[in-house]
Each structure stands twice: as C-alpha cells, then as structure tokens.
Amino acid sequence: MSNSRCELEIRVRQGYDHSHYFIASFIEDHLRYHYKKLVS
C-alpha cells in the first residue's frame, strides 16, 4: 500500500440527506468532472 494523496471535496448541507434533492444539487458538477476525465 502506498501513501499517495488524492483530492477530496466533501459537501455537507444542513437539512439534506442522501435523497434525490441532495444529489440533484450537485449532479451537473459531478458529470462535468467525469466528462473532463474521460476526454483528457
């Protein structure tokens, strides 16, 4: 096992659970992140 570092962004929003509304609040950013990784 190596000691590598990775970037991590944690989004915590008061009153949100792991429901559709929480996911919908950042899905566009999430998809853009993966798109950039796929086309690079």
Secondary structure, 3 states (H helix, E strand, C coil): CCCCCCCCCCCCCCCCCCCHHHHHCCHHHHHHHHHHHHHC
